[in-house]
């Protein structure tokens, strides 16, 4: 129930912002939301709370400075950040997920913490570029993600029996992943 209430509250703020707010307001709102994701990234890596706070501040200030300096449509930065993010997700992330967060040593945690800055910055910048293409276009991409997440959650809760990655997230199931795929299709 809390998950649904949170989603509805976010939608009440996000949807009008996507369609009616100025680009700067939407950029700040999305930066705030992604800063929460950065906090979750740091806590997943078992970073102490005070360093996680500093990490969030660094992320927010770097991205706010980038946004104010170059605007949301700077193709070179977008390409570079997306290249780093795709390289990370296709090369290192599968290995780290397979190994599991608990099994990572200190150097690997620091690497993942540092990698989170460009990877999550790419996500924020991609959202800004999607919005620059049009509010409807951005919303269609977000709805696809929401359908995958909601489908995975509800199918996993209702039919989930086979664990997907128990050492990362014990609640994730293969049935949930297939349900998310079904909802997107």
N, C-alpha and C positions, 0 to 999 in steps of 0.2 A: 504494500500500500504506500509506503514512504517513497519508493521508486517512482510510482505513478504520480504522486503529488508533486515530487520534485520535477518530473518531466513536464507536467502541466504548468508549473510556475515558470520554468525556463521558456516554454513555448509562449507564454503570455508576454514575456519580455522580448524574446528573440524574433518572433514572427513580425510584430510591428516594426522592429528595428531593421529587419531585412528589407522591408518594403518602403518604409517612410523615413527612417533616420538618415542623417547625413553620413557620408563615408567615414569621417573621423569618429563619430559616436559609435558606429558599428565596429570599427577597428578597435576602439578601446574596450568595448563590451566583449568582443571575441578574444582580445588579449587577456582580459580578466578570466574568462572561462578557460583559456589554455594555460594560464598561470596555475589554475587549480589542477589541471592535468600534470603540469610540471611538479607540483607538490606531490601528487600521487606517484609519479615516476620516482621521485627521490625517496619516498617512504617505501615503495616496493623494493628499492635497492637497500633498504635498512640504513639509510643515512640518518644520523642523529637530527633531532628536530631543529636545533639552532642552525645547522648547516643547510638543512632543507629550506628554511626561511631565507637564508642568504642566497641560495641557489634560485629560488623563485624571484627574488629582487633582481638578481643579475639577468635572468631571462626577461623579465618585464622591462627593465631599463634598456637592454640591448635592442629588443624589438620595438619599443616605443621610439628610441632614437633612430632606428632604421626607418620606421614609418614616417617620422617627422622630417628626416633628412631626404629620403629618396622617393617617398610615396609608395603606394601598393603595386604599381605596375612596372617595377624595375626588372626587366627581363633577365639581365645577367645574374642578379642576386637570386631571382626565382629559380633559374636554371641550375645554379651552383647548389643552392640549398636542396632542391629536389633531387639532384644527382647524389648528394651526400645521403639524403634520406633513403632513396631507393637502394643505393649500395649497402647501407646499413641493414635495411629490412631483408634484403636478399642474401647477404653474406653472413654477417655476424649474428643477427637476431635469432635465426633458426637454431644456431648452435647454442646460444645462451638460453633459449627457451627449452631446448632439449636437456641441457645440463641442469637447469633449475636455478632459481635465484639463491636458494640456500647453499648451493654448492659453489657459488662464485667466490673467488678470493678477492682480497682488497683491491688489487690492481684492476681486476675485471670490473668491479663495482665503480671504480673511479672512471674507467674508460666509458662505461655505460652512462654514467652521470654526465660526462663531457659530451658524449654523443647525443644525449638528449637535447642539448641546446640547439644544434642545427636541425635535428630531426623534428622537434616540436615547433621550431621556428618555421620550418617548411610547411607544416600543417596550417599554421596561422596565416602565412603568406598565401598559401593556396586558397584558403577561404576568402581572403580579400580579393584575389584575382577572380574567383568564381563570382563574387558579388559585382565586380566591375563588368563582367560579361552579362549580368542581368540578375535581378532578384529571383525570377522564376527558375533560371538555370541553377543558381546556388541552392534554392529550395529543393529542386529535383535531386541534387546530389545528397543533400542532407536527409531527405526522405528515404533514399535508398539505404543509407547507413542506419537510420532509425528502424526501418523495416527489418534489416538484418539483425540488429540488436534485439528488437522486440520479439521477432520470430524465434531467435535462438533462446531467449529467456523463457517464453511461454511453452515452446515445444520441449525444451530441456526440463522444465518443471513438470510438465504433464507426461512425457514419455521417456525422459532420460534414464538410461540404465547403464550405458557404457561410458566410462570416464574418458575424456579427451586428453587432458594433461593434469592429472591429479596433483603433481608436485608444484604446479603453478597456481591453479585455481581448481579446488576440489569440486566445485559445483558445475564445471563445464563438462558437457557430454557430447558425444558424437551425434546423438539424436537432435540435440539443440543446434549444433552447427548445421546439420541438414535442414532443420526447420527454418533457420535464418536464410539459408540458400533458397529454399522453397518460397519464402515470403518475398525475397528480392525478385526472383523470377516471375 
